[in-house]
Amino acid sequence: MKINWGTGIVIGFVLFISFIMFMVVTMLTDKDYKHDLVTEEYYKAELVYQDEIDAEQNAQSLSENISIRNSKEGITVAFPKNLDHSNIKGNVSFYRPSNKKLDFDFPIDLSNNKLLIPDNRLLEGRWDIKVDWTYEGAHYLFKDKTTY
């Protein structure tokens, strides 16, 4: 049987469409290609974004900002020494870009100006850290990325 050019074009289109459909089905059903949204409630988070910008500016205006250090015991979050640590309240959020099941929050409860996140809560790899805290009625926000 001889295939003319019209039949060849139709066969080419059918093969191309089949390949595209195979790729779409593979990407939608395979767990290796599963990617989550950065935040579940994206639009609600956008409404409070200006508050975050203001809080970050407040943190940058401090004479000394928060510092984050890795150690064998875990990750140490050091608050400014010139602030009264008993008046600092807030939350430290750890976000793992590769797996949202590893994300966790840690409340700020200081006995000195340092907060230790224990090693048993952390896996090796990249972490995005967000320290959301208040001091004497002012709201502060510090963001950093670290590899543990």
N, C-alpha and C positions, 0 to 999 in steps of 0.2 A: 504494500500500500504506500502510496506517495503522499506526503504531507505538503500542502501548499502553504504560502506565506500567511494567509488568513488564519488557518488552523494553528500555525506555529505561534502567532500573536496571542490567540485565545489560550493556548496551552501555557504560554509564558505568564499571562495575566493570572490564570488559575493557580499556577505554582507560586507566584509572588503573593497572592492573597492568602494562600494556604500557609506560607511561611509567616506572614504577618499575624495571622490568627493564632498559629502555634505559639509565637512569641508573646502575644497578649495573654493567652490562657496560662502560659508558663509563669509569667510575671505576676499574675493575679493569684495563682494557687500555690506557688512554691514558697515555703517559709523562709528560704534563704534571701528572698527579695523583698521581705516584709519591712517596710519603713513606716515609723510612726510619726505623727505630727509632733512638733516641738512642744506645743502646749495643746491640751485637749480643748479648752475654751478660748480659741484664738481671739475672737472679736471682743470678748469680755476683757481679756488681758490688754488689748489695744486701748480700751477706754481709760485705763489707769496708767498708761505709759508716761504721760506728762508728770504724774506724781513720782514715778521712778527717776525721771530725768532730774527733777528738783532734789530728790534725796541723794542722787549721785553727786550733784553739785555741792550739796551740804557736806558730804564726806570729803570732797576734794578741797573744800575751804578750811578743813581742820589743819592745824599746824603739823600734826602727825597722823597718818592714815593707818588703817589696818594692814598688818603684814601676815603672810601665810608661809609657813615653813613645813617641809617634810622631815619626819624623824622616824626612828625605828618603832616608836610607840604609836605613831599615827600622824595626823596632820594637826599642827598647832596654829590656831588663829590668835594673833596677839593684837589686842586693842590698844589705843593710845594710852601712854602711861600717865598723862596729865589729867585724865578723866577719872571720876570716882566710879570704880567698877561695880559698886552695889546699885547704881542707878541705870545701868545698861541692861536693857531688856530687848528681846527679839528672837530671831530664828536664823540658823545657818542651813541653807539648802544645798545639797549635793546632787548634781545632775550628771548622769552618764549618757553622753550622746549616742553610744552604741547600743544601749539597752535601758529602756525606761523602767524596767522592773528593779533595777539597782538603785534608782533614785531614792533619797531619803532626806528628811529634815531633822535638825538637831536643835533643841531649844538652848538659848543662851542663859546659862546660870553660872556666874563667875564668882570664884573665891579670891582670885587675883586678876590681873589684866590679861590672862591667857586662857584659852579654851582648847582642850585637847579632844580631837575626834579619834577614838580608839582604832587601832589597826584592824581589829576583827570586823569592823563595819565597812572596810575599804578593800577593793580589789585593785590589782595593778592595772594601770591604764590612765586614760585622760578623764579628768573630772572638771566640770564647770561649777564653781563655787559662788554662791550669792549670799552675802551677809546682809540681812535686813534688820536694822536695829534702831531703837529710839534711846535718846539720852536727854533728860530734862525737857521733854515735850517736843524735841526736834527729831525729825525722821532722817535716817541716814541709810545709804545703800552702797555696798562695795561688791564689785564683781571681779572675779579672777578665774584663770584657767591654770590647772596644774596637772602634772603627770606623777602618779604615785607609784 
